[in-house]
C-alpha cells in the first residue's frame, strides 16, 4: 500500500463482502453495512461495481465465498468468547470491516481497530459519508505493521494485556513479509492474557497446490502484483503449526477447504464454495 491512498485490497475485501449480500442466496455472512460503507460513488462504489460485473462475479466467486466464511467464523467465535466473559476484540488490518458499527455486545465489548493510518483515514471518511456513527466502544489504533510495535500501540490505546481477548487478522498476512508475519504472531502470543484466541488466514505456496488449480492460483497472484500489492508470504500448514506452537500458542485448528465447505456451504443449490488455496487458523494462548 502506498501512502496516502487507502489499500486496494481493503477495498477489494469490502467489495466482496458487499457483493455477497447482493449475489448469493442464502447469504453465509449477513452484513447490513457492507454496501453502505463503500459509498455511492468514488473508489468504493467502483470496487463494488467491478464485483457485480457478471464475468468478475463468476471468476472470483470462490474468493467471495472464502471472505464470507472467514468473517462468519470470526464473528461466531466472538459470540462464544463474549459468552465466556471476554470483553476485548482486536481487529488487525481492519480495512473496511463493519463489526464495530453493528456490535451487539456494546458497550461491554471494547473493539480496537488496528490498521495503517492512510486506510483508517479513508475508512473514517467513508463512515462519515455513509452516516455511520463511530460508537464509544471503538478505538482506532493506527499502526504500520512493518515499522511500529503492535503491543506498544495497543497498550497506548487502552488494551489490557493481562486479560483475554479475541484477535482477528484477516486478509493481511499474505501482504507482509514472512518475518513480519511471524513477529506479529509472536507479539500476540506474548502480549495477551491466557485464554486469548487469534483467528487469521494465510495462503499456501503455489507449488503445493494441485496441478489443475495452479494456473488459476498463479493468475490471482500475478493480478495482485500488477496493482502494486503483491503477496509476500506463503506458508506450508505443517511448518506454520510448528511456528505457532513455538511462539506460545497451545491449541491450533486449521480450517481448510473441506472443513469450511462442510460447515458453511454444504447442500447449496448454487454450488458456492471456497477454493483449495486459502486456510483459516484458530489459535489459542
Secondary structure by P-SEA (a helix, b strand, c coil): cccccccaaaaaaaaaaaaaacccccccccccccccccccccaaaaaaaaaacaaaaaacaaaaaaaaaaaaaaaaaaaaaaaacccbbbbcccccccccccccccccbbbbbbccaaaaaaaaaaaaaacccccccbbbbbbccccccaaaaaaaacccccbbbbbbbccccccccaaaaaaaaaaaaacccccbbbbbccccccccccccaaaaaaaaaaaaaaacccccbbbcaaaaaaaaaaacccbbbbbcaaaaaacccccccccccccccbbbbbbcc
